Amino acid sequence: MAAETEKIWQPIDPEFERKLDAEYVRFHKTNLLYRPRADQIPWSPATRDTPAVIGTSDPLPVGSIADYNLSKCKIRVFTPEGEPPADGWPVFIFFHGGER
């Protein structure tokens, strides 16, 4: 665990935190809270020596991948294999920069 004097780089807003999955909140506080985001670190060739995203693993199989053009952006949707749960699939949204 980080020292109390260590800088917090990636806080989670308390109002938003209560809406997140508890497992993700634990992961975030353990692995990301005291770690600067990639865009906050001066670029160096050594940057490529570590995974871009903490906790990454081999890709999981998916049922389908579909691209959609929205009015101001493009999205790619990965849908798991099998039938959706009664409450629907959980959603993970990853925003990143790209082409203009």
Residue pairs with C-beta under 8 A, 6 or more apart in sequence:
2 33
2 34
6 34
7 34
8 33
8 34
9 32
9 33
9 34
9 35
9 36
9 37
9 40
10 28
10 32
10 33
10 35
10 36
10 37
11 33
12 20
12 25
12 28
12 29
12 33
17 25
21 90
27 55
31 54
31 55
32 54
35 54
38 47
38 52
41 47
60 80
61 81
62 78
62 79
62 80
62 81
63 79
63 80
63 81
63 82
64 77
64 78
64 79
65 76
65 77
65 78
65 79
66 76
66 77
66 79
67 74
67 75
67 76
67 77
68 74
68 75
68 76
68 77
79 89
80 89
